Amino acid sequence: MEQPLLKVSNLFVELEQHRILEDISFEVGRGETLAVVGPNGAGKTVLFRTLLGLIPYKGKIEWIPGVKIGYVPQRFSIEPDLPLTVA
């Protein structure tokens, strides 16, 4: 069996002393699609940010070596004078 691209085991996230994610475990293999759905405030964005290493957590997140990840947040606050280019 091929190694999964992402393996999450026993993931817990607490923010400001509130448990946001509790005991999340899943795997995503090459060629598979995973949909994360739920109402506002369910923790979808917290999960994605945690998978990217942007939020502290307990548990295990394992990405296969060499995986490249793109993330575009819903809200992106930057300084208006920051020079950005698409080049």
PAMAR-105956 format. One record per residue (C-alpha): chain; x, y, z; residue number from 1. Coordinates in nm, 2 decimals, padded with zeros to 4 digits. Each point is the difference from the previous one (the first is absolute). Example, Ala and Ser with C-alpha at 12.3 -4.5 7.8 and 13.67 -1.06 7.14 Angstrom:
REM residues 2
+-------+--------+--------+--------+-----+
: kette :      X :      Y :      Z :  nr :
+-------+--------+--------+--------+-----+
:     A :  01.23 : -00.45 :  00.78 :   1 :
:     A :  00.14 :  00.34 : -00.07 :   2 :
+-------+--------+--------+--------+-----+
//
This chain:
REM residues 87
+-------+--------+--------+--------+-----+
: kette :      X :      Y :      Z :  nr :
+-------+--------+--------+--------+-----+
:     A :  00.00 :  00.00 :  00.00 :   1 :
:     A :  00.12 :  00.35 : -00.09 :   2 :
:     A :  00.09 :  00.24 :  00.28 :   3 :
:     A : -00.28 :  00.26 :  00.05 :   4 :
:     A :  00.07 :  00.36 : -00.10 :   5 :
:     A : -00.14 :  00.11 :  00.34 :   6 :
:     A : -00.06 : -00.19 :  00.32 :   7 :
:     A : -00.16 :  00.16 :  00.30 :   8 :
:     A : -00.03 : -00.18 :  00.33 :   9 :
:     A : -00.17 :  00.10 :  00.32 :  10 :
:     A :  00.00 :  00.37 : -00.08 :  11 :
:     A : -00.10 :  00.24 :  00.28 :  12 :
:     A : -00.01 :  00.38 : -00.03 :  13 :
:     A : -00.07 :  00.25 :  00.28 :  14 :
:     A : -00.03 :  00.37 : -00.05 :  15 :
:     A : -00.04 :  00.24 :  00.29 :  16 :
:     A : -00.08 : -00.30 :  00.23 :  17 :
:     A : -00.28 : -00.12 : -00.23 :  18 :
:     A :  00.03 : -00.34 : -00.17 :  19 :
:     A : -00.06 :  00.06 : -00.37 :  20 :
:     A :  00.10 : -00.34 : -00.14 :  21 :
:     A : -00.01 : -00.33 :  00.19 :  22 :
:     A :  00.15 : -00.34 : -00.09 :  23 :
:     A :  00.00 :  00.05 : -00.38 :  24 :
:     A :  00.16 : -00.28 : -00.20 :  25 :
:     A :  00.00 : -00.06 : -00.38 :  26 :
:     A :  00.23 : -00.08 : -00.30 :  27 :
:     A :  00.00 :  00.14 : -00.35 :  28 :
:     A :  00.17 : -00.21 : -00.27 :  29 :
:     A :  00.13 :  00.10 : -00.34 :  30 :
:     A : -00.29 :  00.05 : -00.24 :  31 :
:     A : -00.26 :  00.03 :  00.28 :  32 :
:     A : -00.22 :  00.30 :  00.07 :  33 :
:     A : -00.10 :  00.10 :  00.35 :  34 :
:     A : -00.29 :  00.25 :  00.06 :  35 :
:     A : -00.02 :  00.18 :  00.33 :  36 :
:     A : -00.35 :  00.14 :  00.05 :  37 :
:     A : -00.19 :  00.15 :  00.29 :  38 :
:     A : -00.17 :  00.31 :  00.12 :  39 :
:     A :  00.17 :  00.33 :  00.08 :  40 :
:     A :  00.21 : -00.04 :  00.32 :  41 :
:     A :  00.03 : -00.38 : -00.03 :  42 :
:     A :  00.38 :  00.02 : -00.02 :  43 :
:     A :  00.08 : -00.05 : -00.37 :  44 :
:     A :  00.24 :  00.30 : -00.02 :  45 :
:     A :  00.16 : -00.10 :  00.33 :  46 :
:     A :  00.06 : -00.35 : -00.15 :  47 :
:     A :  00.16 :  00.13 : -00.32 :  48 :
:     A :  00.22 :  00.25 :  00.19 :  49 :
:     A :  00.10 : -00.28 :  00.24 :  50 :
:     A :  00.09 : -00.23 : -00.29 :  51 :
:     A :  00.23 :  00.28 : -00.14 :  52 :
:     A :  00.17 :  00.04 :  00.34 :  53 :
:     A : -00.14 :  00.34 :  00.07 :  54 :
:     A : -00.18 : -00.10 :  00.32 :  55 :
:     A :  00.14 : -00.19 :  00.30 :  56 :
:     A : -00.15 : -00.35 :  00.05 :  57 :
:     A :  00.03 : -00.33 :  00.17 :  58 :
:     A :  00.00 : -00.33 : -00.20 :  59 :
:     A :  00.18 : -00.09 : -00.31 :  60 :
:     A :  00.00 :  00.16 : -00.35 :  61 :
:     A :  00.22 : -00.18 : -00.26 :  62 :
:     A :  00.04 :  00.13 : -00.36 :  63 :
:     A :  00.19 : -00.21 : -00.25 :  64 :
:     A :  00.34 :  00.16 : -00.07 :  65 :
:     A :  00.00 :  00.24 : -00.29 :  66 :
:     A : -00.37 :  00.08 :  00.00 :  67 :
:     A : -00.07 :  00.36 : -00.10 :  68 :
:     A : -00.30 :  00.17 :  00.15 :  69 :
:     A : -00.18 :  00.32 : -00.11 :  70 :
:     A : -00.23 :  00.19 :  00.23 :  71 :
:     A : -00.20 :  00.32 : -00.07 :  72 :
:     A : -00.18 :  00.12 :  00.31 :  73 :
:     A : -00.35 :  00.14 : -00.02 :  74 :
:     A :  00.12 :  00.33 :  00.16 :  75 :
:     A :  00.35 :  00.12 : -00.07 :  76 :
:     A :  00.11 :  00.32 :  00.17 :  77 :
:     A :  00.31 :  00.17 : -00.13 :  78 :
:     A :  00.14 :  00.35 :  00.00 :  79 :
:     A : -00.15 :  00.20 : -00.29 :  80 :
:     A :  00.35 :  00.11 : -00.11 :  81 :
:     A :  00.15 : -00.35 : -00.01 :  82 :
:     A :  00.12 : -00.05 : -00.36 :  83 :
:     A : -00.16 : -00.31 : -00.13 :  84 :
:     A :  00.03 : -00.15 : -00.35 :  85 :
:     A : -00.13 : -00.31 : -00.18 :  86 :
:     A :  00.33 : -00.04 : -00.19 :  87 :
+-------+--------+--------+--------+-----+
//
